[in-house]
């Protein structure tokens, strides 16, 4: 089993959810609806200085499904290159 974490700007949350559903992957997940932090695309703190926020989705799955999740995210990442869409896998 692999723990897949998807972290992205909340503005693309629906796009990501729709892409995963269309690919028939990540049927079971846990979501942290608001995540603050600093990444390569800058701070996301939800305050008056850095108003944007991220969300995080966690999926436990087999390696094959993790590859399909990554593939499903590629078009969304290409369409929104500045929204800090990241996927991490931990086994």
Order of alpha helices (4+ residues) and beta strands (2+ residues): beta-alpha-beta-beta-beta-beta-alpha-beta
